[in-house]
Amino acid sequence: MIMNEKIKAKEIELTGLNGEDLGIMPTSEALAMAKKLKVDLVCTSLMSSPPPCRLIGAADAKREQQQAKASERPMKVKEIRLTPHIEDHDYETKLRQAEKLLESGDAVLLVVRIKGKEGALAKELLERLIKDLSHVGSKTTGIQLSGKQAAVQLNKLN
């Protein structure tokens, strides 16, 4: 994302703060307008001539830059391990941890270690976690029960 004085084009096609079309104007004039309004001038694409630019408040520009950065990095699958007999406080800690990971854009693999006949307990725990995390993530796989563990993967909601 190219901002303010880094825009090298002689002329730009400018869009205002509220999305209104301000037409084609010299870059220097657009920069002066941005300074007067105390906002940033951001170039949205370099593929056309004149390049389309818009006026954005500083906070919006920063947020947009962070979102662009977040969408660039590949999604990682982070594993969170639990046991079927988990205390309430520990459950809440793991829940917050999974929530934070999902919000950052990573996928979460919830794994419950099983001993003996704890399969039903493990499945119950995973279903409770899925329900509690439904506001930030959705399951991509069903709950998979194998000999020693039960697992489910959650991805961030789009």
SEKEFI-819030 format. One record per atom (N, C-alpha, C): residue number from 0; x, y, z; atom name; residue in one letter. Coordinates in pm, whole numbers, always signed. Layout:
% residues N
NUM;X;Y;Z;CA;a
...
***
This chain:
% residues 158
0;+85;-117;+0;N;m
0;+0;+0;+0;CA;m
0;+90;+125;+0;C;m
1;+74;+209;-101;N;i
1;+157;+329;-115;CA;i
1;+80;+449;-60;C;i
2;+148;+526;+27;N;m
2;+79;+637;+93;CA;m
2;+151;+769;+74;C;m
3;+75;+876;+76;N;n
3;+119;+1015;+77;CA;n
3;+232;+1047;-21;C;n
4;+348;+1095;+27;N;e
4;+457;+1142;-60;CA;e
4;+520;+1030;-143;C;e
5;+494;+906;-109;N;k
5;+553;+794;-183;CA;k
5;+483;+771;-317;C;k
6;+369;+836;-338;N;i
6;+298;+823;-465;CA;i
6;+371;+908;-569;C;i
7;+425;+844;-673;N;k
7;+510;+911;-771;CA;k
7;+436;+962;-895;C;k
8;+311;+920;-915;N;a
8;+237;+959;-1036;CA;a
8;+213;+1110;-1038;C;a
9;+211;+1167;-1159;N;k
9;+185;+1312;-1175;CA;k
9;+39;+1344;-1143;C;k
10;-51;+1258;-1193;N;e
10;-194;+1277;-1171;CA;e
10;-253;+1151;-1109;C;e
11;-359;+1171;-1031;N;i
11;-428;+1057;-969;CA;i
11;-579;+1076;-983;C;i
12;-650;+964;-973;N;e
12;-796;+969;-970;CA;e
12;-835;+958;-823;C;e
13;-898;+1063;-770;N;l
13;-919;+1073;-625;CA;l
13;-1063;+1040;-583;C;l
14;-1071;+964;-473;N;t
14;-1200;+934;-409;CA;t
14;-1194;+996;-270;C;t
15;-1301;+1063;-229;N;g
15;-1305;+1134;-100;CA;g
15;-1323;+1042;+19;C;g
16;-1332;+1104;+136;N;l
16;-1345;+1029;+263;CA;l
16;-1471;+944;+268;C;l
17;-1581;+992;+208;N;n
17;-1708;+919;+213;CA;n
17;-1737;+843;+85;C;n
18;-1634;+819;+4;N;g
18;-1651;+742;-118;CA;g
18;-1695;+824;-238;C;g
19;-1702;+958;-224;N;e
19;-1744;+1041;-336;CA;e
19;-1629;+1058;-436;C;e
20;-1661;+1062;-564;N;d
20;-1563;+1073;-671;CA;d
20;-1521;+1219;-687;C;d
21;-1392;+1248;-665;N;l
21;-1343;+1386;-676;CA;l
21;-1271;+1410;-809;C;l
22;-1266;+1308;-895;N;g
22;-1210;+1324;-1029;CA;g
22;-1058;+1313;-1035;C;g
23;-1004;+1347;-1152;N;i
23;-860;+1339;-1176;CA;i
23;-798;+1473;-1141;C;i
24;-689;+1468;-1062;N;m
24;-621;+1592;-1022;CA;m
24;-472;+1566;-1003;C;m
25;-392;+1673;-1004;N;p
25;-248;+1656;-980;CA;p
25;-223;+1599;-840;C;p
26;-121;+1517;-827;N;t
26;-89;+1453;-699;CA;t
26;-61;+1558;-591;C;t
27;+9;+1666;-628;N;s
27;+44;+1770;-530;CA;s
27;-82;+1832;-469;C;s
28;-184;+1855;-554;N;e
28;-310;+1912;-508;CA;e
28;-381;+1816;-412;C;e
29;-380;+1687;-446;N;a
29;-443;+1585;-361;CA;a
29;-372;+1574;-226;C;a
30;-238;+1582;-228;N;l
30;-160;+1578;-103;CA;l
30;-192;+1698;-15;C;l
31;-205;+1816;-79;N;a
31;-238;+1938;-4;CA;a
31;-376;+1923;+61;C;a
32;-471;+1865;-14;N;m
32;-606;+1844;+39;CA;m
32;-602;+1746;+158;C;m
33;-523;+1640;+145;N;a
33;-510;+1540;+252;CA;a
33;-451;+1603;+378;C;a
34;-348;+1688;+360;N;k
34;-286;+1756;+476;CA;k
34;-386;+1850;+543;C;k
35;-464;+1922;+461;N;k
35;-562;+2017;+513;CA;k
35;-668;+1945;+596;C;k
36;-712;+1826;+548;N;l
36;-813;+1748;+618;CA;l
36;-755;+1659;+728;C;l
37;-621;+1660;+741;N;k
37;-549;+1576;+839;CA;k
37;-580;+1428;+819;C;k
38;-572;+1381;+692;N;v
38;-593;+1241;+659;CA;v
38;-479;+1194;+569;C;v
39;-479;+1067;+534;N;d
39;-377;+1011;+446;CA;d
39;-431;+993;+305;C;d
40;-341;+1004;+208;N;l
40;-372;+977;+69;CA;l
40;-314;+839;+39;C;l
41;-401;+744;+2;N;v
41;-358;+605;-18;CA;v
41;-387;+563;-162;C;v
42;-285;+507;-228;N;c
42;-300;+457;-364;CA;c
42;-352;+313;-356;C;c
43;-466;+286;-421;N;t
43;-526;+153;-409;CA;t
43;-477;+56;-515;C;t
44;-427;+107;-629;N;s
44;-378;+18;-734;CA;s
44;-283;+94;-825;C;s
45;-177;+29;-867;N;l
45;-82;+92;-958;CA;l
45;-101;+43;-1101;C;l
46;-204;-40;-1123;N;m
46;-223;-105;-1252;CA;m
46;-290;-17;-1357;C;m
47;-345;+98;-1317;N;s
47;-412;+182;-1416;CA;s
47;-348;+320;-1418;C;s
48;-378;+394;-1523;N;s
48;-325;+528;-1535;CA;s
48;-440;+624;-1563;C;s
49;-464;+724;-1485;N;p
49;-398;+757;-1359;CA;p
49;-438;+659;-1248;C;p
50;-347;+636;-1150;N;p
50;-379;+540;-1044;CA;p
50;-491;+589;-953;C;p
51;-583;+500;-914;N;p
51;-689;+540;-822;CA;p
51;-634;+555;-680;C;p
52;-667;+666;-617;N;c
52;-624;+692;-479;CA;c
52;-744;+738;-400;C;c
53;-735;+728;-266;N;r
53;-845;+778;-185;CA;r
53;-794;+838;-55;C;r
54;-877;+921;+2;N;l
54;-845;+985;+129;CA;l
54;-898;+896;+241;C;l
55;-810;+866;+337;N;i
55;-848;+778;+449;CA;i
55;-795;+838;+578;C;i
56;-874;+830;+685;N;g
56;-829;+872;+817;CA;g
56;-713;+784;+862;C;g
57;-623;+836;+944;N;a
57;-502;+763;+984;CA;a
57;-533;+628;+1048;C;a
58;-633;+623;+1135;N;a
58;-668;+497;+1205;CA;a
58;-717;+393;+1104;C;a
59;-799;+436;+1006;N;d
59;-849;+345;+904;CA;d
59;-736;+290;+819;C;d
60;-640;+376;+784;N;a
60;-527;+334;+701;CA;a
60;-445;+228;+774;C;a
61;-422;+250;+902;N;k
61;-343;+154;+981;CA;k
61;-415;+19;+990;C;k
62;-548;+24;+1015;N;r
62;-628;-97;+1025;CA;r
62;-625;-173;+892;C;r
63;-638;-99;+782;N;e
63;-636;-162;+650;CA;e
63;-503;-229;+621;C;e
64;-394;-162;+663;N;q
64;-261;-218;+644;CA;q
64;-244;-347;+723;C;q
65;-294;-349;+846;N;q
65;-284;-469;+930;CA;q
65;-364;-584;+871;C;q
66;-483;-553;+816;N;q
66;-565;-657;+755;CA;q
66;-496;-713;+631;C;q
67;-433;-627;+553;N;a
67;-362;-672;+433;CA;a
67;-247;-765;+473;C;a
68;-176;-728;+580;N;k
68;-65;-810;+629;CA;k
68;-115;-946;+677;C;k
69;-226;-944;+751;N;a
69;-283;-1067;+806;CA;a
69;-328;-1161;+695;C;a
70;-383;-1105;+588;N;s
70;-431;-1191;+480;CA;s
70;-316;-1248;+397;C;s
71;-198;-1185;+405;N;e
71;-82;-1233;+331;CA;e
71;-22;-1359;+392;C;e
72;-20;-1364;+525;N;r
72;+50;-1476;+589;CA;r
72;-35;-1604;+581;C;r
73;+31;-1716;+563;N;p
73;-43;-1842;+551;CA;p
73;-104;-1885;+684;C;p
74;-217;-1954;+674;N;m
74;-285;-2001;+794;CA;m
74;-208;-2120;+852;C;m
75;-190;-2120;+983;N;k
75;-123;-2231;+1050;CA;k
75;-227;-2306;+1132;C;k
76;-203;-2436;+1151;N;v
76;-291;-2515;+1237;CA;v
76;-221;-2531;+1371;C;v
77;-281;-2474;+1475;N;k
77;-223;-2482;+1609;CA;k
77;-301;-2587;+1688;C;k
78;-228;-2670;+1762;N;e
78;-291;-2778;+1837;CA;e
78;-306;-2738;+1984;C;e
79;-424;-2763;+2038;N;i
79;-448;-2742;+2181;CA;i
79;-489;-2876;+2239;C;i
80;-412;-2922;+2339;N;r
80;-438;-3054;+2400;CA;r
80;-514;-3039;+2530;C;r
81;-608;-3130;+2551;N;l
81;-690;-3130;+2671;CA;l
81;-703;-3273;+2723;C;l
82;-761;-3286;+2842;N;t
82;-796;-3417;+2894;CA;t
82;-946;-3416;+2925;C;t
83;-1012;-3531;+2925;N;p
83;-1157;-3535;+2947;CA;p
83;-1199;-3481;+3085;C;p
84;-1115;-3499;+3186;N;h
84;-1148;-3454;+3322;CA;h
84;-1081;-3319;+3346;C;h
85;-1132;-3214;+3281;N;i
85;-1070;-3083;+3289;CA;i
85;-1145;-2996;+3390;C;i
86;-1070;-2921;+3469;N;e
86;-1130;-2829;+3567;CA;e
86;-1187;-2708;+3493;C;e
87;-1284;-2640;+3555;N;d
87;-1349;-2525;+3491;CA;d
87;-1250;-2414;+3454;C;d
88;-1160;-2382;+3545;N;h
88;-1064;-2275;+3519;CA;h
88;-973;-2310;+3401;C;h
89;-927;-2435;+3397;N;d
89;-842;-2479;+3288;CA;d
89;-918;-2477;+3156;C;d
90;-1045;-2515;+3161;N;y
90;-1130;-2513;+3042;CA;y
90;-1140;-2371;+2988;C;y
91;-1164;-2275;+3077;N;e
91;-1177;-2135;+3036;CA;e
91;-1046;-2083;+2977;C;e
92;-933;-2125;+3033;N;t
92;-803;-2084;+2981;CA;t
92;-783;-2137;+2840;C;t
93;-812;-2265;+2818;N;k
93;-797;-2326;+2685;CA;k
93;-894;-2261;+2586;C;k
94;-1013;-2227;+2633;N;l
94;-1113;-2162;+2549;CA;l
94;-1062;-2026;+2501;C;l
95;-1009;-1946;+2596;N;r
95;-954;-1814;+2560;CA;r
95;-837;-1828;+2463;C;r
96;-753;-1928;+2487;N;q
96;-637;-1953;+2401;CA;q
96;-683;-1985;+2259;C;q
97;-782;-2072;+2246;N;a
97;-835;-2110;+2114;CA;a
97;-900;-1990;+2046;C;a
98;-972;-1910;+2123;N;e
98;-1039;-1791;+2070;CA;e
98;-936;-1694;+2012;C;e
99;-829;-1672;+2086;N;k
99;-723;-1580;+2042;CA;k
99;-658;-1630;+1913;C;k
100;-633;-1760;+1906;N;l
100;-571;-1817;+1786;CA;l
100;-664;-1804;+1665;C;l
101;-793;-1832;+1684;N;l
101;-889;-1821;+1574;CA;l
101;-902;-1676;+1527;C;l
102;-904;-1582;+1620;N;e
102;-916;-1441;+1583;CA;e
102;-794;-1393;+1506;C;e
103;-677;-1451;+1534;N;s
103;-556;-1410;+1462;CA;s
103;-548;-1474;+1323;C;s
104;-644;-1563;+1291;N;g
104;-648;-1620;+1157;CA;g
104;-594;-1762;+1146;C;g
105;-546;-1817;+1256;N;d
105;-496;-1955;+1253;CA;d
105;-610;-2054;+1275;C;d
106;-589;-2176;+1227;N;a
106;-685;-2283;+1253;CA;a
106;-644;-2349;+1385;C;a
107;-741;-2408;+1455;N;v
107;-713;-2471;+1584;CA;v
107;-753;-2617;+1578;C;v
108;-662;-2706;+1616;N;l
108;-690;-2848;+1625;CA;l
108;-704;-2881;+1774;C;l
109;-825;-2912;+1816;N;l
109;-850;-2946;+1957;CA;l
109;-835;-3096;+1973;C;l
110;-744;-3137;+2059;N;v
110;-716;-3279;+2078;CA;v
110;-737;-3316;+2224;C;v
111;-819;-3420;+2246;N;v
111;-844;-3469;+2383;CA;v
111;-781;-3608;+2393;C;v
112;-688;-3624;+2488;N;r
112;-623;-3753;+2511;CA;r
112;-720;-3845;+2586;C;r
113;-730;-3970;+2541;N;i
113;-826;-4063;+2600;CA;i
113;-753;-4183;+2661;C;i
114;-801;-4225;+2779;N;k
114;-753;-4349;+2841;CA;k
114;-876;-4434;+2870;C;k
115;-871;-4559;+2833;N;g
115;-982;-4649;+2864;CA;g
115;-1112;-4611;+2796;C;g
116;-1218;-4594;+2877;N;k
116;-1352;-4569;+2822;CA;k
116;-1394;-4423;+2835;C;k
117;-1300;-4330;+2810;N;e
117;-1331;-4187;+2824;CA;e
117;-1380;-4125;+2693;C;e
118;-1404;-4207;+2591;N;g
118;-1443;-4158;+2458;CA;g
118;-1565;-4068;+2460;C;g
119;-1668;-4108;+2533;N;a
119;-1792;-4029;+2539;CA;a
119;-1768;-3894;+2607;C;a
120;-1687;-3896;+2714;N;l
120;-1653;-3771;+2785;CA;l
120;-1576;-3676;+2693;C;l
121;-1482;-3732;+2617;N;a
121;-1400;-3652;+2526;CA;a
121;-1487;-3587;+2418;C;a
122;-1581;-3666;+2365;N;k
122;-1671;-3615;+2261;CA;k
122;-1758;-3502;+2316;C;k
123;-1808;-3521;+2438;N;e
123;-1889;-3418;+2505;CA;e
123;-1811;-3288;+2522;C;e
124;-1685;-3302;+2566;N;l
124;-1598;-3186;+2588;CA;l
124;-1575;-3111;+2457;C;l
125;-1547;-3184;+2348;N;l
125;-1524;-3121;+2218;CA;l
125;-1650;-3050;+2168;C;l
126;-1766;-3113;+2188;N;e
126;-1892;-3051;+2145;CA;e
126;-1917;-2921;+2221;C;e
127;-1883;-2922;+2351;N;r
127;-1899;-2801;+2433;CA;r
127;-1805;-2690;+2384;C;r
128;-1681;-2727;+2352;N;l
128;-1584;-2630;+2301;CA;l
128;-1629;-2572;+2166;C;l
129;-1680;-2658;+2077;N;i
129;-1727;-2613;+1945;CA;i
129;-1840;-2511;+1964;C;i
130;-1932;-2543;+2057;N;k
130;-2046;-2453;+2083;CA;k
130;-1996;-2320;+2139;C;k
131;-1901;-2325;+2233;N;d
131;-1849;-2203;+2296;CA;d
131;-1764;-2119;+2201;C;d
132;-1708;-2181;+2098;N;l
132;-1624;-2108;+2002;CA;l
132;-1698;-2076;+1871;C;l
133;-1828;-2105;+1866;N;s
133;-1904;-2087;+1742;CA;s
133;-1907;-1943;+1692;C;s
134;-1885;-1845;+1781;N;h
134;-1886;-1704;+1740;CA;h
134;-1758;-1662;+1667;C;h
135;-1649;-1739;+1681;N;v
135;-1523;-1705;+1612;CA;v
135;-1477;-1809;+1511;C;v
136;-1526;-1934;+1525;N;g
136;-1479;-2038;+1435;CA;g
136;-1584;-2143;+1407;C;g
137;-1561;-2216;+1298;N;s
137;-1652;-2326;+1264;CA;s
137;-1569;-2450;+1238;C;s
138;-1628;-2566;+1267;N;k
138;-1551;-2690;+1250;CA;k
138;-1541;-2727;+1103;C;k
139;-1422;-2774;+1064;N;t
139;-1400;-2814;+925;CA;t
139;-1411;-2965;+912;C;t
140;-1387;-3034;+1022;N;t
140;-1399;-3180;+1022;CA;t
140;-1496;-3217;+1133;C;t
141;-1551;-3334;+1124;N;g
141;-1633;-3383;+1234;CA;g
141;-1542;-3423;+1348;C;g
142;-1600;-3462;+1460;N;i
142;-1518;-3509;+1571;CA;i
142;-1467;-3649;+1537;C;i
143;-1335;-3661;+1535;N;q
143;-1274;-3789;+1498;CA;q
143;-1225;-3860;+1623;C;q
144;-1284;-3979;+1648;N;l
144;-1243;-4060;+1762;CA;l
144;-1151;-4171;+1713;C;l
145;-1030;-4173;+1767;N;s
145;-941;-4285;+1737;CA;s
145;-903;-4348;+1871;C;s
146;-822;-4449;+1871;N;g
146;-789;-4523;+1992;CA;g
146;-750;-4439;+2112;C;g
147;-655;-4346;+2096;N;k
147;-603;-4274;+2211;CA;k
147;-642;-4127;+2218;C;k
148;-715;-4079;+2116;N;q
148;-752;-3938;+2119;CA;q
148;-879;-3908;+2039;C;q
149;-939;-3795;+2073;N;a
149;-1052;-3742;+1997;CA;a
149;-1008;-3604;+1950;C;a
150;-1036;-3570;+1823;N;a
150;-989;-3442;+1770;CA;a
150;-1093;-3379;+1679;C;a
151;-1086;-3246;+1671;N;v
151;-1171;-3170;+1579;CA;v
151;-1093;-3043;+1540;C;v
152;-1105;-3002;+1414;N;q
152;-1036;-2881;+1369;CA;q
152;-1137;-2769;+1348;C;q
153;-1101;-2650;+1397;N;l
153;-1185;-2530;+1378;CA;l
153;-1108;-2429;+1295;C;l
154;-1178;-2363;+1202;N;n
154;-1120;-2254;+1125;CA;n
154;-1192;-2126;+1158;C;n
155;-1126;-2014;+1135;N;k
155;-1187;-1883;+1159;CA;k
155;-1308;-1863;+1068;C;k
156;-1411;-1799;+1122;N;l
156;-1527;-1765;+1040;CA;l
156;-1487;-1657;+941;C;l
157;-1538;-1664;+820;N;n
157;-1505;-1561;+721;CA;n
157;-1599;-1445;+730;C;n
***
